Structures are given as C-alpha cells and as structure tokens.
C-alpha cells in the first residue's frame, strides 16, 4: 500500500506455501521433500486476506490450481507489465536459487545450534556432517557464475567464503575426528613433564581456541552481511521474522550462557570487510566483540591478556 504523508508504504504481501509446511496443514503432503518446502517453486505471494481464503478453502484452492494461478501470473508479468525486464527477472531468480543453497549448506536455520559447539567450553568441536557441508559450500561459492547485476551481494558471498576458509583451516589444524564430531586436540598434553614446554604449549592452545572462536564470530558477521545485502537488493522481507543470526557461548558461572549479536558496523561495512587472517588477528579486538587478541603467543597484547586470566 502506498506511503502516506507521514509514514512509509505498508507491505501487505505474505509468503505462502502451496504445499503446507506441516503435513497436517492446508494442502499438506507428508511425502513431499522437506528441503523443497521453502523453495521458490512451492511459494506464492498473496495478501493476508487471500492467504486466509486459500487455506480455509483448500479443497477449492488445490495444489494444481495454485500452481496454475502462479504460472498464469508470471506469464502476465512477462508479457504485459509495463517496464518488465525479463533479464532482471532471470538474474534475480538465479540469485534466489543461490541464496537458498547457501541457507541450506551453511545450516543457517540451525546457526546457533551448530556454532554453540565451537563456543562451548575450551575445546571447539564441529559435527562431521556440518564440517563437510561447509567444505562443500566453500567450493560451491567459489565456482558460481554470477549475473553481476548486484556486485555488492556477490562481494558479500565472497567475503563469507574467505572467512569460512580461514575458519575451517584454522580449526582443522588441531582437530581430530571422534565419533560423529571433530574435536580440538589438547596438544598441550605431553608424555614427559617439562614445565616450560607445557606452559608454552598451553598458551598456544589458548591462543588457538580464542582465534577459532573469533573466526566463528567473524563468520556470523559475514552471514549477517549477506542477509543485509539480500534485503537491500532482492527481498526487503528476507529473514525479518527470524531476525539476525546470533551465537551463544558458555557455560560460565552457574552454568549460564551468553548470547552475542555480532555485525559489521560503520566503516567496517565495505566491499570485503574481512581483511584476511593476519590482519584479522591484529584488529579483531576492534570488532563489536572478541574472545581473544594478539597475533601470536609472543605478542605483548596476548601476554597481558593471558596474564589477566591467571
């Protein structure tokens, strides 16, 4: 609905499912693949009134009928709508398929769940399945053929890929598989006691853990940056209901957990916000939140921070 003299326009379109999300919902189908429920082909945009009508009268508004309505409307747009740009439509549909694949491979719907194992305790871990999915995502982003219509969105994906690569490479440096998870090996355990060696290895371990945690925070910022760019150029309503991605760390005293909302802010919101691993080590402390600091265990900043833990 159009804007008034004092307020912005009102968005009344609702994203509706042709086959319901729930098998018991209107036009529900327990045999329909769950991963396809939120794909473009199973969605239709309606106002709130017609959304309720088609759900209340699902025997009339069948799956086949809604698909006919959608196909007919798309054909009308292509052929009749003034100013319609078929290449823009094609490009944006390609972006939409890329966004859906990213959501799936990055496990965005369970972001807080899988990332909490990185931030939980002093031994970051990751399920083998999530790790493989993220590895596939890195190659998938790198190999995309982009329409080049929205370079700022494409750059946000590239930024995410760079962070993801450094996050996984750093995590894998000291990880080992056990059961269905990859665990950070406590490499400060030594066979023969040597206090000096043990102390240096333990400092190295703490530095490594905090760097992995900070890279997970940076990956969350990069994911939120993609969502921002999608809302900016593709869909203003993208993930508004779900909200920003957050992460959870702990446990702390009395088994408490802390939630962290991390984003690129102010001057950080450039084409590629992530500066690379070496620069990130130096500047992570200037982000909105960080767990560690310093470029290595001999850095005076790290030494001062580490001493404050004792």
Buried (B, 14 or more C-beta within 10 A) or exposed (E): EEEEEEEEEEEEEBEBBBBBEEEEEBBBEEEBEEEEBBEEEBBBEBEEEBBEBBBEEBEEBBBEBBBEBBEEEEEEEEEEEEEEEEEEEEBBEBBBEBBBBBBBBBBBEEBBEBBBBBBBEEBBBBBEEBBEBBBEBBEBBEEBEBBEBBEEBBBBBBBBBBBBBBBBEBBBEBBEEEEEBBBBBEBBEEEEEEEEEBEBBBBBBBBBBBBBBBBBBBBBBBBBBBBBBBBBBBBEEBBEEEEBBBBBBBEEEEEEEEEBEBBBEEEBEEEBBBBEBEEBBBEBBEBBBBBBBBBEBEBEEBEEBBEEEE
